[in-house]
């Protein structure tokens, strides 16, 4: 009788230990899964912000061109500034060329704001085939006053690389519009953000058309 009770007690102990182990494993798996989903969500939010920022930089240049054109500011090439010019720092070339995509690297300087630098478009043109290998990396810049900015140019000791890469591609296109005899030009802007956090490799891609009208 005593042996049976000991055997029963041992069996109950083993079963209880098994239940505890299964519970701990389940809880640990749930915690890890929750943390992974949270990190992925945060990365996608940041990626979306960087992608939209790429569009807004090009839009800001287009809007600045309007103001300069109204003031009859010369671009040094075709007379007054054109709506699709890239700006003085890049020689007022067209943001999108003539149907051929151009790629730009956004640069941020706290003293003057945003500017862009032309870079070779990666394989794939508007949307990189291998964004992680070819697109410029986004860096976090600390200006020494506790303010953080982001730029796509390595600024040395003041910069820290992020996990994100950004490709901003622009193509000058045209489309037929009812009631307008000539094709209407527009800038097709595609901003692609990719990152590798060992969880997701899918890029965030946003696209917009910019026209020469308000």
C-alpha positions as CSV (number, residue, x, y, z in Angstrom):
1,X,0.0,0.0,0.0
2,X,2.9,2.3,0.9
3,X,4.6,1.5,-2.4
4,X,1.5,2.3,-4.4
5,X,1.1,5.7,-2.6
6,X,4.7,6.6,-3.4
7,X,4.3,5.6,-7.0
8,X,1.1,7.7,-7.2
9,X,2.8,10.7,-5.6
10,X,5.8,10.4,-8.0
11,X,3.4,10.2,-11.0
12,X,1.5,13.3,-9.8
13,X,4.8,15.1,-9.3
14,X,5.9,14.3,-12.9
15,X,2.5,15.3,-14.3
16,X,2.6,18.6,-12.3
17,X,6.1,19.3,-13.5
18,X,5.1,18.6,-17.1
19,X,2.2,21.0,-16.8
20,X,4.5,23.7,-15.3
21,X,7.0,23.2,-18.1
22,X,4.4,23.4,-20.8
23,X,2.9,26.6,-19.2
24,X,6.4,28.2,-19.0
25,X,7.2,27.3,-22.6
26,X,3.8,28.6,-23.8
27,X,4.2,31.9,-21.8
28,X,7.8,32.4,-23.1
29,X,6.7,31.8,-26.7
30,X,3.9,34.3,-26.3
31,X,6.2,36.9,-24.8
32,X,8.8,36.4,-27.6
33,X,6.0,36.5,-30.2
34,X,4.6,39.7,-28.7
35,X,8.0,41.4,-28.6
36,X,8.7,40.4,-32.2
37,X,5.4,41.7,-33.5
38,X,5.9,44.9,-31.5
39,X,9.4,45.4,-33.0
40,X,8.1,44.7,-36.5
41,X,5.2,47.2,-36.0
42,X,7.7,49.9,-34.8
43,X,10.0,49.3,-37.8
44,X,7.1,49.5,-40.3
45,X,6.0,52.8,-38.7
46,X,9.5,54.2,-39.0
47,X,9.8,52.9,-42.5
48,X,6.6,54.5,-43.5
49,X,7.7,57.9,-42.1
50,X,11.0,57.7,-44.0
51,X,9.2,56.8,-47.2
52,X,6.8,59.7,-46.9
53,X,9.6,62.0,-46.0
54,X,11.3,61.1,-49.3
55,X,8.2,62.2,-51.2
56,X,7.9,65.4,-49.2
57,X,11.5,66.4,-49.9
58,X,10.8,66.2,-53.7
59,X,7.4,68.0,-53.2
60,X,9.2,70.7,-51.3
61,X,11.7,71.3,-54.1
62,X,8.8,71.5,-56.6
63,X,7.0,74.0,-54.4
64,X,10.2,76.1,-54.0
65,X,10.6,76.1,-57.8
66,X,7.1,77.7,-58.1
67,X,8.1,80.6,-55.7
68,X,11.4,81.1,-57.5
69,X,9.7,81.1,-60.9
70,X,7.3,83.8,-59.7
71,X,10.3,85.9,-58.7
72,X,11.9,85.4,-62.1
73,X,15.0,83.8,-60.6
74,X,17.3,82.5,-63.2
75,X,18.4,78.8,-63.2
76,X,21.5,79.4,-65.2
77,X,20.4,77.0,-67.9
78,X,17.0,77.6,-69.5
79,X,16.2,81.1,-68.1
80,X,13.9,81.2,-65.1
81,X,13.6,78.3,-62.7
82,X,11.5,75.4,-64.0
83,X,8.9,73.6,-62.0
84,X,10.8,70.3,-62.2
85,X,14.3,71.7,-61.5
86,X,16.4,69.9,-58.9
87,X,17.7,73.1,-57.3
88,X,20.8,75.2,-57.3
89,X,23.0,72.7,-55.5
90,X,22.6,70.2,-58.3
91,X,22.8,72.7,-61.2
92,X,19.0,73.0,-61.9
93,X,18.8,69.7,-63.8
94,X,15.5,68.1,-64.2
95,X,14.4,66.0,-61.3
96,X,13.2,63.3,-63.6
97,X,15.0,63.7,-66.8
98,X,13.1,62.8,-70.0
99,X,11.3,59.5,-69.2
100,X,14.4,58.0,-67.7
101,X,14.3,57.6,-63.9
102,X,16.8,59.6,-61.8
103,X,17.6,58.6,-58.2
104,X,18.3,61.1,-55.5
105,X,19.9,60.8,-52.0
106,X,18.3,63.2,-49.5
107,X,20.8,65.1,-47.3
108,X,19.9,67.0,-44.2
109,X,21.9,69.9,-42.8
110,X,20.5,71.5,-39.6
111,X,21.7,74.9,-40.8
112,X,20.2,74.9,-44.3
113,X,17.6,72.0,-44.2
114,X,17.2,69.4,-46.9
115,X,19.0,69.1,-50.2
116,X,19.4,66.2,-52.7
117,X,22.4,64.6,-54.4
118,X,22.0,62.6,-57.6
119,X,23.1,58.9,-57.3
120,X,23.2,56.0,-59.7
121,X,19.8,54.2,-59.8
122,X,20.1,50.6,-58.6
123,X,19.1,47.7,-60.7
124,X,15.3,47.8,-61.0
125,X,15.1,51.5,-61.7
126,X,12.2,53.1,-59.9
127,X,12.0,50.2,-57.3
128,X,15.3,48.6,-56.5
129,X,15.6,44.9,-57.2
130,X,17.9,44.5,-54.2
131,X,17.2,47.5,-52.0
132,X,19.3,46.2,-49.0
133,X,22.4,46.0,-51.2
134,X,22.0,49.0,-53.4
135,X,20.0,51.8,-51.7
136,X,21.7,54.5,-49.6
137,X,21.6,53.9,-45.9
138,X,19.7,56.2,-43.5
139,X,21.9,57.7,-40.7
140,X,20.8,59.2,-37.4
141,X,22.6,62.5,-36.8
142,X,23.1,64.1,-33.4
143,X,23.7,67.8,-33.6
144,X,25.2,67.9,-30.0
145,X,22.2,69.7,-28.5
146,X,20.1,66.6,-27.9
147,X,18.3,67.0,-31.3
148,X,18.3,64.1,-33.6
149,X,17.9,64.3,-37.4
150,X,18.1,61.8,-40.2
151,X,20.1,61.9,-43.4
152,X,21.2,59.6,-46.1
153,X,24.8,60.7,-46.0
154,X,27.4,59.3,-43.6
155,X,28.5,62.3,-41.5
156,X,31.2,60.5,-39.6
157,X,31.5,60.4,-35.8
158,X,28.3,62.5,-35.5
159,X,26.2,59.8,-37.3
160,X,25.0,56.4,-36.3
161,X,23.7,54.0,-39.1
162,X,20.2,52.8,-38.8
163,X,18.8,49.5,-40.1
164,X,17.0,51.4,-42.9
165,X,17.9,52.1,-46.5
166,X,16.1,54.6,-48.8
167,X,15.8,55.0,-52.5
168,X,14.1,58.0,-54.0
169,X,13.5,57.7,-57.8
170,X,11.9,60.3,-60.0
171,X,10.8,60.0,-63.6
172,X,9.3,62.8,-65.8
173,X,6.2,61.3,-67.5
174,X,3.2,62.6,-69.4
175,X,-0.5,61.7,-69.6
176,X,-3.4,62.7,-71.7
177,X,-6.1,64.7,-70.0
178,X,-9.5,65.3,-71.4
179,X,-10.0,68.9,-72.5
180,X,-6.3,69.6,-72.8
181,X,-4.8,69.4,-76.3
182,X,-1.2,68.5,-75.2
183,X,0.0,65.7,-72.9
184,X,0.3,66.9,-69.3
185,X,3.8,66.4,-67.8
186,X,4.1,65.1,-64.2
187,X,6.8,63.8,-61.9
188,X,6.4,60.2,-60.9
189,X,8.0,59.9,-57.5
190,X,8.7,56.5,-55.8
191,X,10.2,56.4,-52.4
192,X,11.3,52.9,-51.2
193,X,12.4,52.0,-47.7
194,X,13.9,48.6,-46.9
195,X,15.4,47.2,-43.7
196,X,16.8,44.1,-42.2
197,X,15.9,43.4,-38.6
198,X,15.8,39.6,-38.9
199,X,12.1,39.7,-38.8
200,X,10.9,41.3,-42.0
201,X,12.5,42.0,-45.4
202,X,9.5,43.4,-47.2
203,X,10.1,47.1,-48.3
204,X,7.7,49.9,-47.8
205,X,7.0,51.7,-51.1
206,X,5.0,54.9,-51.5
207,X,4.4,56.7,-54.8
208,X,2.9,60.0,-55.9
209,X,2.5,62.2,-59.0
210,X,3.5,65.8,-58.8
211,X,2.1,68.2,-61.4
212,X,2.9,71.8,-62.4
213,X,-0.3,73.1,-60.9
214,X,-1.6,74.1,-57.5
